Amino acid sequence: MEIKELVPKSKEVIVQPKTQEGIFFDVFSYVLQDPLKNGKSYLYIISQVQSGDSSLDYVPNLIASFMKREFESGSDEFENSLKKTNELIDGLLKKNDIKLDLGVALINKERISVSKIGKAKMLIYRPRQDDTFDVFENITEFSKSHINNKRFSNIISGEIKKDDRFFFFIPNNRLNPKQKLIISSLSKNDQENFLNEINKIIHPVPCCGIYFEMKEELKKIIQELPKESPADGAKEKKIQITATEVAKINKGNALKRTVEKFKEMVIGEGPDDKNWRLTRPRGVNSY
């Protein structure tokens, strides 16, 4: 049996991110296997850390690795994983002088959930509506929930469709005048052409992001027959009687043996036996 499944086709976009002193960019893409083997989910993380301490370039990787572990551990709620990540980030911010911009997106089947700390944009182009917008600014087609914690404060979630195109990135003030060009490129190009254009549009402004588009794939499902337990098999064998075994039973002989045994119990073995009676004793019925 085959079913159609939505799968994101992604590509990381990094335009000269490491050349700007004191700013650390990183992009992470993970394919996560559901612990219950109900399918795969896709985790995308974009981050920018600003600090005068060059030794803190490990922070984006630390946060991404922590989040990946949380989702892989079987946490079935996006919100719970973000709350635990908030605790890690609070500890980092208390000990270090850093400014953090972070965006996270989780795709599970036909739903996407996103959240951010600081600056992050997620542009989406929907061909069936011929419309492009920022998910964080226009949530008419998505829902918004609140997290009772300090850093990740809101979750945007909603349904995704075949051929939806996304560009998830950390914006830069120098990119604001070019935003219309980015939106236009996203709406008219497929993945390969968009990636070629976006590098020309953004350069030389440092930028990191992830482009992904939703495609349908056929997935084979193997239907397993319910296995017979040993107890059920043994029980079935005990009560099963074949036609051959029934044929071996001589009904005439069985009836004869039953009648003879009954005679011995009631009237004895013959006329000379003391138990032989022509009249029934009191208390014995006609049978």
C-alpha positions in Angstrom: 0.0 0.0 0.0 1.3 3.5 -0.8 0.3 6.9 0.6 1.3 10.4 -0.3 3.4 12.2 2.3 4.6 15.9 2.5 8.4 16.1 2.7 10.4 19.4 2.9 13.3 19.8 0.4 15.7 22.1 2.2 18.9 24.0 1.4 21.0 26.1 3.8 21.8 29.7 2.7 24.9 31.3 4.2 26.3 34.5 2.7 29.7 35.5 4.2 28.6 35.0 7.8 32.0 34.5 9.4 33.6 37.7 8.0 31.9 40.1 10.5 33.9 40.2 13.7 31.9 39.6 16.9 29.0 38.0 15.2 28.6 34.2 15.0 26.1 32.8 12.5 25.0 29.2 12.2 22.3 27.1 10.4 21.2 23.6 11.4 19.0 21.1 9.6 17.9 17.8 11.2 15.8 14.9 10.2 14.3 13.3 13.4 13.0 9.8 13.6 9.9 9.5 15.8 10.6 7.3 18.8 7.4 5.4 18.2 8.3 5.0 14.5 5.3 7.0 13.4 7.3 8.8 10.8 9.9 11.6 10.5 9.9 15.2 11.5 12.2 18.0 10.4 13.9 20.5 12.7 15.4 23.8 11.3 17.3 26.2 13.5 18.9 29.6 12.5 21.0 31.6 15.0 23.1 34.7 15.3 25.1 35.5 18.4 26.8 38.9 19.0 29.6 39.1 21.5 33.0 40.7 22.0 34.3 37.4 23.3 35.4 35.3 20.3 35.5 32.1 22.5 31.7 32.1 22.5 31.4 31.0 18.9 30.3 27.6 20.2 27.0 28.9 21.6 24.8 28.4 18.4 26.0 24.8 18.1 25.4 24.2 21.8 21.8 25.5 21.7 21.0 23.5 18.4 22.4 20.3 19.8 20.4 20.7 23.0 17.2 21.3 21.1 17.8 18.3 18.8 18.3 16.1 21.8 15.1 17.3 23.4 13.0 16.6 20.3 14.7 13.2 19.8 14.1 12.2 23.4 10.4 11.7 22.7 9.0 15.1 23.8 5.8 15.2 22.0 5.1 18.9 22.6 6.9 21.7 20.9 6.2 24.0 23.8 7.8 21.7 26.4 11.0 21.5 24.4 11.2 25.3 24.1 10.7 25.7 27.9 13.7 23.5 28.6 15.7 25.4 26.0 14.7 28.7 27.7 16.4 27.4 30.9 19.6 26.7 29.0 19.6 30.1 27.3 18.9 31.9 30.6 22.0 30.3 32.1 24.1 31.3 29.1 22.9 34.9 29.1 23.6 35.3 32.9 27.2 34.2 32.6 28.1 35.8 29.3 27.7 39.2 27.6 25.9 38.1 24.4 22.9 39.1 22.3 21.0 36.2 20.8 18.7 36.0 17.7 17.3 32.6 17.2 14.6 31.0 15.1 13.3 27.4 15.3 10.9 25.5 13.0 9.5 22.0 13.4 7.7 20.3 10.5 5.7 17.2 11.4 3.6 15.7 8.6 1.3 18.5 7.4 1.9 21.0 10.3 4.6 23.5 11.0 5.4 25.1 14.4 7.8 28.1 14.7 9.1 30.3 17.4 11.9 32.9 17.8 14.0 34.9 20.2 14.9 38.4 18.9 15.0 38.8 15.1 13.9 36.1 12.7 11.7 36.1 9.6 9.9 33.3 7.9 8.6 34.2 4.5 6.2 31.8 2.9 4.9 31.8 -0.7 1.6 29.9 -1.4 1.2 29.2 -5.1 -2.5 28.3 -4.8 -3.2 31.8 -3.4 -0.3 33.6 -5.2 0.6 35.3 -1.9 3.8 35.9 0.1 3.9 37.0 3.7 6.0 36.8 6.9 4.5 34.1 9.2 5.5 36.0 12.4 3.7 39.2 11.2 0.7 37.8 9.4 -0.9 34.9 11.2 -4.3 34.9 9.5 -3.7 31.4 8.3 -1.9 30.2 11.4 -2.6 30.1 15.2 -0.7 31.8 18.0 -0.1 30.4 21.5 1.8 31.9 24.4 4.6 30.3 26.4 4.8 31.3 30.0 8.5 31.8 30.0 11.1 34.5 29.3 12.9 33.8 26.1 10.7 31.8 23.6 7.4 33.5 24.3 5.1 32.6 21.4 4.5 29.7 19.1 3.0 30.1 15.6 1.6 26.9 14.1 -0.5 25.9 11.2 -1.2 23.7 8.3 1.2 23.4 5.3 0.4 22.4 1.7 2.1 20.9 -1.3 4.4 23.4 -3.1 4.5 25.9 -0.2 7.9 27.7 -0.3 9.7 29.1 2.8 12.7 31.3 3.4 13.6 31.3 7.1 16.4 33.7 8.0 17.9 36.2 10.4 17.3 39.7 9.0 19.8 42.5 8.8 19.1 46.2 8.8 21.0 46.4 5.5 18.6 43.9 4.0 15.4 45.9 4.6 15.7 47.8 1.3 16.1 44.4 -0.4 13.1 42.7 1.1 10.9 43.2 -1.9 13.5 41.6 -4.1 13.7 38.6 -1.8 9.9 38.2 -1.7 9.7 38.5 -5.5 12.4 35.9 -6.0 10.7 33.5 -3.6 7.4 33.8 -5.4 8.7 33.2 -9.0 11.6 30.7 -8.5 12.0 27.1 -7.6 14.7 26.0 -5.2 17.7 26.1 -7.6 16.9 29.4 -9.2 16.0 31.0 -5.8 19.4 30.0 -4.3 21.2 31.5 -7.3 19.3 34.8 -7.1 19.3 35.2 -3.3 23.1 35.1 -3.1 23.3 37.9 -5.6 20.5 39.9 -3.9 22.0 39.6 -0.4 25.7 39.9 -1.1 27.8 41.5 0.5 25.4 41.7 3.5 26.1 38.8 6.0 23.0 36.5 6.2 22.1 33.0 7.2 18.9 31.1 6.5 17.2 28.0 5.2 15.1 27.6 2.1 12.6 24.7 2.0 9.7 23.7 -0.2 7.0 21.1 0.4 6.9 18.2 -2.0 4.7 15.1 -2.1 6.4 11.7 -2.0 4.9 8.2 -2.2 5.5 6.2 0.9 5.1 2.4 1.1 3.2 1.1 4.1 3.6 -2.6 5.0 0.5 -4.0 6.7 1.4 -6.7 9.1 -1.1 -9.5 9.9 -1.8 -10.0 13.6 0.5 -12.6 15.1 -1.0 -15.7 16.7 0.2 -16.0 20.3 1.5 -19.4 21.5 -1.3 -19.7 24.0 -4.0 -19.2 21.3 -2.3 -21.8 19.1 -2.2 -24.3 21.9 -5.8 -23.7 22.8 -6.9 -24.1 19.3 -5.1 -27.4 18.9 -6.7 -28.8 22.0 -10.3 -28.3 20.9 -9.8 -29.1 17.2 -11.2 -32.5 16.0 -10.6 -33.5 12.4 -13.1 -35.4 10.2 -10.8 -38.4 10.1 -10.9 -38.7 13.9 -14.7 -38.5 13.9 -14.9 -41.2 11.3 -12.9 -43.6 13.5 -15.6 -43.6 16.2 -17.9 -46.6 15.9 -21.2 -45.3 17.1 -22.8 -48.7 17.4 -20.0 -50.1 19.6 -20.2 -47.0 21.8 -23.9 -47.4 22.3 -23.6 -51.1 23.1 -20.9 -50.5 25.7 -23.0 -47.8 27.3 -26.1 -50.1 27.5 -24.2 -53.0 29.0 -22.7 -50.8 31.6 -26.1 -49.4 32.5 -27.5 -53.0 32.8 -24.7 -54.0 35.2 -25.4 -51.0 37.5 -29.2 -51.4 37.6 -30.2 -55.1 37.1 -26.9 -57.1 37.5 -25.3 -59.4 35.1 -28.1 -62.0 34.7 -31.4 -63.5 36.1 -29.5 -65.4 38.8 -27.9 -62.2 40.1 -29.2 -61.0 43.4 -29.6 -57.5 42.0 -32.0 -58.8 39.3 -35.5 -57.3 39.9 -38.6 -57.6 37.7 -40.3 -54.8 39.7 -38.6 -51.5 40.4 -37.7 -50.7 44.0 -39.3 -47.8 45.8 -37.7 -44.5 44.8 -36.6 -45.7 41.3 -38.5 -44.2 38.4 -39.7 -45.9 35.3 -36.6 -45.1 33.4 
